[in-house]
Amino acid sequence: MDPFTLTILQQAPITPGADPSTFARFFGSTVSAAGTFVGTLILGALLIALAPDFTEKVIDTIEDEPVSSFLWGLGIFVAFIVLIIVLIITLIGIVVAVPLIFLMIFVSLFGGALVFIYVGERLLEAANVETSRWGHLVAGAFVATVLAALPVIGGITNFVVNTVGVGALVYYWRNK
């Protein structure tokens, strides 16, 4: 039996009277990490395949303006939350709020994928590995997966990554 499978089986509470929440937490983090890996790969692949020039320019923005990207993203998130609250207070605004929430999730996920492509690039560059954007994507998706598996750190990192990604998209769009 391979070590990974053995580790998983050792973590599972198979003894009578064991706390089932331990297995639920382990299973939940595993599913979350796997979803992060697959999601980052799919979104990154769509960006690289369908909009390679746009992808390069936004990654350059992430590299050249990380603080500005973060601040723009933070401002966008705060403005978005205020807007959604105002829209939800008015009953008619709920019709507008729901599509806006989906749009923000969409933009946030694509922004996060762009940041992880950049992270993969930096990681492979530090390891002196020459590859294409596809290799950067796989390395970045692996980093995203590892971070997603960490209970508190993963959530904080995910917020920062998505904030930088959204900010870079807005910063690029505003300054193109």
NUZA-897435 format. One line per 4 residues: number of its first residue (from 1); their letters; for each residue y, x, z of C-alpha. Coordinates in steps of 0.25 Angstrom, whole numbers, plus 2048, in hexadecimal, padded with zeros to 3 digits. Layout:
BEGIN
NUM> A> Y/X/Z ~ ...;
***
This chain:
BEGIN
1> MDPF> 800/800/800 ~ 80E/806/7FC ~ 818/809/807 ~ 822/7FE/803;
5> TLTI> 817/7F3/804 ~ 812/7F8/811 ~ 821/7F8/817 ~ 823/7EA/812;
9> LQQA> 816/7E5/818 ~ 819/7EC/825 ~ 826/7E5/826 ~ 820/7D7/824;
13> PITP> 81E/7D0/831 ~ 80F/7CC/82F ~ 80B/7CC/83E ~ 80B/7BF/845;
17> GADP> 817/7BC/84D ~ 820/7C6/845 ~ 82E/7C2/842 ~ 82F/7BC/835;
21> STFA> 83E/7BF/833 ~ 83A/7CE/832 ~ 832/7CB/825 ~ 83D/7C1/820;
25> RFFG> 848/7CC/822 ~ 840/7D6/81B ~ 83C/7CC/80F ~ 84B/7C8/80E;
29> STVS> 850/7D6/80D ~ 845/7D9/803 ~ 849/7CD/7FA ~ 857/7D0/7FC;
33> AAGT> 856/7DF/7F8 ~ 84D/7DB/7EC ~ 857/7D0/7E7 ~ 862/7DB/7E8;
37> FVGT> 85A/7E5/7E0 ~ 856/7DA/7D5 ~ 864/7D4/7D5 ~ 86B/7E1/7D4;
41> LILG> 862/7E5/7C8 ~ 864/7D8/7C1 ~ 873/7D7/7C2 ~ 875/7E6/7C0;
45> ALLI> 86C/7E6/7B3 ~ 874/7DA/7AE ~ 881/7E1/7B0 ~ 87C/7EE/7AA;
49> ALAP> 875/7E7/79E ~ 880/7DC/79B ~ 88D/7E3/79F ~ 88B/7F2/79F;
53> DFTE> 89A/7F6/79D ~ 89E/7EC/7A7 ~ 894/7F1/7B1 ~ 899/800/7AF;
57> KVID> 8A7/7FC/7B1 ~ 8A5/7F5/7BE ~ 89C/800/7C3 ~ 8A7/809/7C0;
61> TIED> 8B1/800/7C8 ~ 8A7/801/7D3 ~ 8A7/810/7D3 ~ 8B6/812/7D0;
65> EPVS> 8BB/807/7DA ~ 8B1/804/7E5 ~ 8BB/801/7F0 ~ 8C4/7F8/7E6;
69> SFLW> 8B7/7F1/7E2 ~ 8B3/7EE/7F0 ~ 8C1/7E9/7F4 ~ 8C2/7E0/7E7;
73> GLGI> 8B4/7DB/7EB ~ 8B7/7D8/7F9 ~ 8C4/7D1/7F5 ~ 8BC/7C9/7EB;
77> FVAF> 8B2/7C5/7F5 ~ 8BC/7C1/7FF ~ 8C4/7B9/7F5 ~ 8B7/7B3/7F0;
81> IVLI> 8B3/7AE/7FE ~ 8C1/7A8/801 ~ 8C1/7A1/7F4 ~ 8B3/79B/7F6;
85> IVLI> 8B7/797/804 ~ 8C3/790/7FE ~ 8BB/789/7F3 ~ 8B0/784/7FD;
89> ITLI> 8BB/77E/806 ~ 8BF/775/7FA ~ 8B3/76D/7F6 ~ 8B6/76E/7E7;
93> GIVV> 8B7/77D/7E9 ~ 8A8/77E/7EC ~ 8A5/77B/7DD ~ 8AD/788/7DA;
97> AVPL> 8A8/790/7E6 ~ 899/78F/7E2 ~ 89A/796/7D5 ~ 8A4/7A0/7DA;
101> IFLM> 89A/7A4/7E5 ~ 890/7A6/7DA ~ 899/7AE/7D1 ~ 89D/7B7/7DD;
105> IFVS> 88E/7B9/7E0 ~ 88C/7BD/7D1 ~ 898/7C6/7D1 ~ 894/7CD/7DE;
109> LFGG> 885/7CF/7DA ~ 889/7D5/7CD ~ 894/7DE/7D4 ~ 889/7E3/7DE;
113> ALVF> 880/7E6/7D2 ~ 88B/7EF/7CC ~ 88D/7F6/7D9 ~ 87F/7F9/7DB;
117> IYVG> 87E/7FE/7CD ~ 889/808/7D1 ~ 882/80B/7DE ~ 875/80E/7D6;
121> ERLL> 87D/817/7CD ~ 883/81F/7D8 ~ 875/820/7DF ~ 86F/825/7D3;
125> EAAN> 87A/82F/7CF ~ 879/835/7DD ~ 86A/837/7DB ~ 86D/83D/7CD;
129> VETS> 865/833/7C6 ~ 86A/830/7B8 ~ 868/822/7B3 ~ 86F/816/7AD;
133> RWGH> 875/80A/7B3 ~ 868/803/7B3 ~ 863/80E/7BD ~ 870/80C/7C5;
137> LVAG> 86D/7FE/7C6 ~ 85E/800/7CB ~ 863/80A/7D5 ~ 86F/801/7DA;
141> AFVA> 865/7F5/7DB ~ 85C/7FE/7E4 ~ 868/801/7ED ~ 86C/7F2/7ED;
145> TVLA> 85E/7EF/7F1 ~ 85D/7F9/7FD ~ 86B/7F4/802 ~ 867/7E6/801;
149> ALPV> 85B/7E8/80A ~ 864/7EE/815 ~ 867/7E2/81F ~ 876/7E4/822;
153> IGGI> 87A/7F0/819 ~ 875/7E9/80D ~ 87E/7DD/80F ~ 88A/7E5/811;
157> TNFV> 887/7EE/806 ~ 884/7E2/7FD ~ 892/7DD/800 ~ 899/7EA/7FD;
161> VNTV> 891/7EC/7F0 ~ 894/7DE/7EB ~ 8A3/7DF/7F0 ~ 8A4/7EC/7E8;
165> GVGA> 89D/7E6/7DC ~ 8A6/7D9/7DC ~ 8B2/7E2/7DE ~ 8AF/7EB/7D3;
169> LVYY> 8AC/7DF/7C9 ~ 8BA/7D9/7CD ~ 8C1/7E7/7CD ~ 8BB/7EA/7BF;
173> WRNK> 8BF/7DC/7BA ~ 8CD/7DD/7BF ~ 8D0/7EB/7BA ~ 8C8/7EC/7AD;
***
